Amino acid sequence: QALRGERERAALLAEVSSALLSSLNVERCMTVTARMAAGHLADAAIIVAPAQGRRHQLTYARADGEVTQTMLPVEPRSVAGLAEALQGFPPVPARWIDPAELPDWAVPEGFDGPIGSVIVTPLPGHGVPAGVLILLRSSTHQAFTDGEEVFARLFAARAGVALSAARLYAEQHSITTTLMRDLLPPRLERVHGVEYAGAYRAARDHERVGGDFYDVHPGADASEETFVVLGDVAGKGLEAAVLTGKIRSVLQALLPLSGDHQQVLSLLNGALLNSHHTRFATLVLASVTRRSGQVRLRLTSAGHLPPLIIRSDGRVEEAPTQGQLIGAMPDVTARSAHVSLAPGETCLLYTDGITEASGGPLGDQFFGEERLRAALGPCARMPAEAVVERVQMLAAQWLGGGRHDDMATLAITNPAGGHGALHSVDGHHATAARPRAGVRR
């Protein structure tokens, strides 16, 4: 009989480990722990999570399987041994705990009959306690034995490892999400009567970031220039994305000087040369204003593919701008181009991931600039979003399922149907003024 009991307990621990380690969701882990504890070890179970301020998350389970969760202000010293268990100290013996002194929050709603026996045991975590497990047994049943207390600790140890892993994953996921938010390209819309749309596809489809990037920085009002940048950092993946984040931050700091593209490129070049990164980058800068129905662009390429202008009659022109890439040489020079867009016309900025998309009928042909220009002709008078969607769709079709580089496109369009009133970038209204210096009219 003793051997059979040990086998049953070993099987239960294996089941606990399997059930808990199958999920990295904290809420689910607490629910499963409480349900299994109430179903196999006691008449009811409560999990007390570590404090969040002055409140604790509590998970209640009864033997009938019902599980509820809530957040309550809890005084740990109201339950014998709870304050110590929350700090990771060993549990106090069950015989030291008076069930009659349990506070109301420590008894699940609907628990039948008076409580006859209580176990309070920590849920050990990775260096930090994952919480506390409280087991309740009705006075109509036998009190917890010493053997059951020992087994409850073994159960709690398994549950604590799973909960700790789930919390660690949740914390890392939260940190990653916060960092990723600044690395992802912004959502673009209409600013001061000009349409902006962007699309991005990372080189590795399972990743969301890489070496291509774009940003739109609206002027304080329609009289101020909107500063646009699209760039391509050498490399792929997270390492390249870290450098794109740095470049975007430097450009954000240089916004007061954005009226002088040459100065911005020189300062950015110096920042990259003085960093520990050994990668270089290519950029296209654009300063955009709308005057008398025309959108005026000042475009500057730093080693990047020249922007393409889609005229309202379907002609596709190349903006005459060129310059040296960033982060490679001590000095950088560039030549700017001035372009005007009539209603229905678009300026497309793009990275070489589009033109160097390798695929086609033979599987090894570049999409190329010629095909890109041919694809842009029918985009005359299209909205900005439709232009970038068409380019990305055609590049993806050309690729098939093959490997590819990061692909980014950004369209600047003078809308054919009027400028409207929408004024937002990344979902936020751009009403706050930003200081500028040297803006040339």
C-alpha positions in Angstrom: 0.0 0.0 0.0 2.9 2.4 0.8 4.5 1.6 -2.5 1.3 2.2 -4.3 0.9 5.5 -2.6 4.5 6.5 -3.6 3.7 5.6 -7.2 0.6 7.7 -7.2 2.4 10.7 -5.8 5.3 10.3 -8.3 2.7 10.1 -11.1 1.0 13.2 -9.8 4.3 15.1 -9.7 5.0 14.1 -13.3 1.5 15.2 -14.3 2.0 18.5 -12.6 5.3 19.1 -14.4 3.9 18.2 -17.7 0.8 20.4 -17.3 2.6 23.4 -16.0 5.6 23.4 -18.3 3.4 23.1 -21.4 2.5 26.8 -21.0 4.5 30.0 -20.3 1.4 32.0 -19.5 1.4 33.1 -15.9 -2.3 33.2 -15.5 -2.7 29.7 -16.9 0.1 28.3 -14.7 -1.6 29.7 -11.6 -5.0 28.4 -12.6 -3.6 24.9 -13.3 -1.6 24.9 -10.1 -4.6 25.9 -8.0 -6.9 23.4 -9.7 -4.6 20.4 -9.4 -3.8 21.3 -5.7 -7.5 21.5 -4.8 -8.2 18.3 -6.8 -5.4 16.1 -5.4 -4.1 17.6 -2.2 -6.9 19.4 -0.3 -10.5 20.6 -0.4 -9.5 24.1 -1.6 -6.3 25.9 -2.6 -5.2 29.6 -2.8 -2.2 30.9 -4.6 -0.9 34.2 -3.3 1.3 35.9 -6.0 4.1 38.3 -5.1 3.0 41.8 -4.2 2.3 44.3 -6.9 2.4 47.5 -4.8 0.1 46.7 -1.8 -2.0 44.2 -3.7 -1.6 40.5 -4.4 -3.1 38.5 -7.2 -5.1 35.6 -5.6 -6.1 32.5 -7.4 -8.8 30.4 -5.7 -9.8 26.8 -6.5 -12.2 24.3 -4.9 -12.2 20.6 -5.2 -15.1 20.8 -7.7 -12.7 22.5 -10.1 -14.0 26.0 -10.1 -11.1 28.6 -10.3 -11.4 32.3 -9.8 -8.8 35.1 -9.7 -8.8 38.6 -8.2 -6.5 41.3 -7.0 -6.9 42.3 -3.3 -4.9 44.3 -0.7 -3.6 41.5 1.6 -1.9 41.8 5.0 0.5 38.8 4.9 0.9 38.7 8.7 -2.8 37.9 9.0 -2.0 34.2 8.1 0.7 32.4 10.1 3.8 31.8 8.1 2.5 33.7 5.0 4.8 36.7 5.3 7.8 34.4 5.7 6.8 32.1 2.8 6.4 35.1 0.5 10.1 35.9 1.2 11.1 32.3 0.4 11.6 31.1 4.0 10.7 27.4 4.8 7.1 26.7 5.7 5.8 26.6 9.3 4.3 23.2 10.4 0.6 22.9 9.7 -0.1 22.3 13.4 1.2 25.8 14.2 -1.6 27.4 12.1 -5.0 28.0 13.8 -7.7 27.6 11.0 -10.1 29.7 13.1 -7.8 32.8 12.7 -7.8 32.7 8.9 -9.0 36.0 7.4 -12.0 36.0 5.0 -9.9 36.5 1.9 -8.0 33.3 2.6 -11.2 31.2 2.3 -12.6 30.6 -1.2 -16.2 31.7 -1.7 -18.5 28.7 -1.4 -16.2 26.6 0.8 -18.4 24.3 2.8 -18.0 23.8 6.5 -15.4 24.9 9.0 -11.7 24.6 8.2 -9.9 21.9 10.1 -6.3 22.0 8.8 -4.1 24.5 6.8 -0.8 24.3 5.0 1.1 27.4 3.9 4.1 26.6 1.7 6.3 28.8 -0.5 6.4 28.3 -4.3 10.2 28.5 -4.8 11.3 30.3 -7.9 14.6 31.1 -9.7 16.2 33.2 -7.0 12.9 35.0 -6.1 9.8 33.3 -4.6 7.1 32.7 -7.2 4.4 33.0 -4.5 2.7 31.0 -1.8 0.4 28.0 -1.9 -2.3 27.7 0.8 -4.1 24.4 1.1 -7.3 24.1 3.1 -8.9 20.9 4.4 -12.4 20.8 5.9 -12.8 19.7 9.5 -15.0 16.8 8.3 -11.8 15.3 6.8 -8.6 14.1 8.4 -6.0 16.8 9.2 -2.9 17.0 7.0 -0.4 14.4 8.0 3.4 15.0 8.1 3.8 13.0 4.9 1.1 15.1 3.1 2.9 18.3 4.2 6.2 17.0 2.7 4.4 16.0 -0.5 2.7 19.5 -0.6 6.2 21.0 -0.5 7.4 18.8 -3.4 4.2 19.8 -5.4 4.9 23.5 -4.6 8.5 23.2 -5.7 7.4 21.9 -9.1 4.8 24.5 -9.5 7.2 27.3 -8.3 9.7 26.4 -11.1 7.0 26.6 -13.7 5.5 29.8 -12.4 8.9 31.4 -12.1 9.7 30.4 -15.7 6.4 31.9 -16.9 7.0 35.1 -15.1 10.6 35.4 -16.4 9.2 34.9 -19.9 6.5 37.5 -19.4 9.1 40.0 -18.1 11.4 39.3 -21.1 8.5 39.5 -23.5 7.5 42.9 -22.0 11.0 44.2 -22.3 11.3 43.0 -25.9 7.9 44.5 -26.8 9.0 47.8 -25.3 12.3 47.8 -27.2 10.7 46.6 -30.4 8.1 49.4 -30.3 11.0 51.9 -31.0 12.6 49.7 -33.7 9.5 49.0 -35.7 8.6 51.4 -38.6 5.8 53.9 -37.7 2.4 53.8 -39.3 2.1 56.6 -41.7 -0.9 58.6 -42.8 -1.6 62.2 -44.0 0.3 65.2 -42.8 -0.4 68.8 -43.7 -2.3 67.7 -46.9 0.4 65.3 -48.0 -0.1 61.5 -48.0 2.6 59.2 -46.6 2.5 55.4 -46.7 5.2 52.9 -45.8 5.7 49.2 -46.0 8.4 47.0 -44.6 9.3 43.3 -44.8 12.2 41.9 -42.9 14.7 39.6 -44.6 13.8 36.8 -42.2 10.0 36.3 -42.2 10.0 35.2 -38.6 11.5 38.5 -37.5 9.9 41.9 -37.4 12.9 44.2 -37.6 16.1 44.4 -39.7 18.4 46.9 -41.4 15.8 49.0 -43.4 13.9 51.8 -41.8 11.9 55.0 -42.4 10.5 57.9 -40.4 8.3 60.9 -41.0 8.8 63.9 -38.7 6.0 66.4 -39.2 6.6 70.2 -39.1 4.7 72.2 -36.4 2.2 73.4 -39.0 1.7 73.4 -42.8 4.2 76.2 -43.2 7.0 74.1 -41.8 8.8 71.4 -43.7 8.1 67.7 -42.9 11.3 65.8 -42.6 11.3 62.3 -44.1 14.1 59.7 -44.1 14.4 56.2 -45.5 17.6 54.2 -45.0 19.3 50.8 -45.3 21.9 49.6 -42.9 24.4 46.9 -44.0 23.4 43.6 -42.6 20.2 41.9 -41.4 18.3 40.9 -38.3 18.5 42.3 -34.8 22.1 43.5 -34.9 21.3 45.7 -38.0 18.1 46.8 -36.3 20.0 48.0 -33.3 22.0 50.3 -35.6 18.9 51.5 -37.3 17.6 52.4 -33.9 20.7 54.5 -33.2 20.5 56.3 -36.5 16.8 57.1 -36.0 17.6 58.5 -32.5 20.5 60.6 -33.9 18.2 61.9 -36.7 15.6 62.7 -34.1 18.1 64.8 -32.2 19.2 66.6 -35.4 15.6 67.7 -36.3 16.4 71.3 -35.5 19.0 71.2 -38.2 16.9 69.3 -40.8 16.7 72.3 -43.1 20.4 71.6 -44.1 20.6 68.1 -45.4 24.4 68.3 -45.8 24.9 69.2 -42.2 22.6 66.5 -41.0 24.5 63.9 -43.0 27.9 65.1 -41.8 26.9 65.0 -38.2 25.3 61.6 -38.6 28.4 60.3 -40.4 30.6 61.5 -37.5 28.3 59.8 -34.9 28.5 56.5 -36.8 32.3 56.7 -37.2 32.7 57.3 -33.5 30.5 54.4 -32.4 31.6 50.8 -31.9 29.5 49.7 -34.9 31.5 48.8 -38.1 28.5 48.9 -40.4 27.7 51.6 -42.9 24.3 52.9 -44.1 22.7 54.5 -47.1 20.0 57.1 -46.7 17.5 59.3 -48.6 16.4 62.5 -46.9 13.3 64.5 -48.0 12.0 67.8 -46.8 8.4 68.2 -47.8 6.0 71.2 -48.0 2.7 71.9 -49.7 2.2 75.2 -51.4 -0.7 76.3 -53.7 -1.7 72.7 -54.4 1.9 71.7 -55.3 4.0 69.4 -53.0 7.6 70.6 -53.0 10.4 68.1 -52.2 14.0 68.6 -51.5 15.6 65.2 -51.9 19.2 64.1 -50.9 20.6 60.7 -51.4 23.6 59.5 -49.4 24.7 56.4 -51.3 21.1 55.3 -51.7 19.0 54.5 -54.8 17.6 57.7 -56.2 13.9 58.3 -55.5 11.4 57.7 -58.4 8.8 60.3 -59.3 5.5 59.0 -60.7 3.9 61.7 -62.8 0.1 62.0 -63.3 0.4 60.9 -66.9 2.2 57.6 -66.0 5.8 58.8 -66.7 8.4 57.7 -64.1 11.4 59.9 -63.5 14.5 59.6 -61.5 15.3 62.4 -59.0 18.8 63.7 -59.8 20.3 63.3 -56.4 23.4 61.4 -55.3 26.0 61.3 -52.5 28.3 59.1 -50.4 27.1 56.5 -48.0 27.2 57.1 -44.2 29.7 55.6 -41.7 32.5 54.7 -44.1 34.6 57.8 -44.8 35.5 60.8 -42.7 33.7 63.2 -45.0 30.5 62.8 -46.8 29.1 64.9 -49.6 25.8 64.8 -51.4 23.9 66.7 -54.1 20.2 67.6 -53.4 17.4 67.7 -56.0 14.3 69.9 -56.0 11.1 68.2 -57.2 7.5 69.4 -57.4 4.5 67.0 -57.3 1.3 68.0 -58.9 -2.0 66.5 -57.7 -2.0 62.8 -58.3 1.8 62.5 -58.4 4.0 60.4 -56.1 7.6 60.2 -55.0 8.7 56.7 -54.1 11.6 56.0 -51.8 12.7 52.3 -51.6 15.6 50.1 -50.6 17.6 47.7 -52.8 15.7 44.8 -51.3 13.0 45.6 -53.9 15.2 45.8 -57.0 17.5 43.0 -55.9 14.6 40.6 -55.1 15.8 37.4 -56.8 13.3 35.1 -58.4 11.2 35.2 -61.5 10.7 32.4 -64.0 14.3 31.2 -63.7 14.5 31.7 -60.0 17.7 33.8 -60.1 16.8 37.0 -61.8 16.7 40.4 -60.0 13.4 42.3 -60.1 15.5 45.3 -61.2 14.9 49.0 -61.7 13.4 48.5 -65.2 10.6 46.2 -63.9 10.0 48.6 -60.9 9.6 51.6 -63.2 7.2 49.6 -65.4 5.2 48.6 -62.4 5.0 52.2 -61.2 3.6 53.6 -64.4 0.0 52.4 -63.7 0.3 53.8 -60.2 -0.3 57.4 -61.4 -3.0 59.2 -59.4 -3.1 56.3 -56.9 -3.1 56.9 -53.2 0.2 56.5 -51.4 -0.9 53.3 -49.6 -1.9 51.7 -52.9 1.5 52.5 -54.5 3.5 50.8 -51.7 1.1 47.9 -51.5 1.5 47.3 -55.3 5.3 47.5 -55.1 5.6 45.1 -52.2 3.1 42.7 -53.8 4.9 42.5 -57.1 8.3 42.0 -55.3 6.8 39.2 -53.2 5.3 37.6 -56.3 8.7 37.8 -58.0 10.4 36.2 -55.1 8.1 33.3 -54.8 9.3 31.5 -51.7 12.9 32.4 -52.1 15.3 34.2 -49.7 15.4 38.0 -49.8 16.9 41.1 -48.3 15.0 43.6 -46.1 12.5 45.5 -48.3 11.2 48.9 -47.4 9.1 51.4 -49.5 7.8 54.9 -48.6 5.5 56.9 -50.9 5.0 60.7 -50.7 1.8 61.6 -52.6 0.1 64.9 -53.5 -3.5 63.5 -53.3 -5.5 63.9 -56.4 -8.7 64.6 -54.5 -7.6 67.4 -52.2 -5.6 67.6 -49.1 -8.3 66.8 -46.5 -7.9 67.4 -42.8 -6.2 64.3 -41.4 -2.9 65.0 -39.7 -1.3 62.1 -38.0 1.8 60.0 -38.0 1.9 56.6 -36.2 -1.6 57.2 -35.0 -0.8 60.4 -33.1 -1.8 63.9 -34.0 1.3 66.0 -34.7 0.4 69.3 -33.1 3.4 70.0 -30.9 5.9 72.3 -32.5 9.5 71.2 -32.8 12.4 73.6 -32.9 14.2 74.1 -36.1 17.2 76.0 -37.4 18.4 76.8 -40.9 15.2 75.8 -42.7 15.5 77.1 -46.2 12.4 78.4 -47.9 
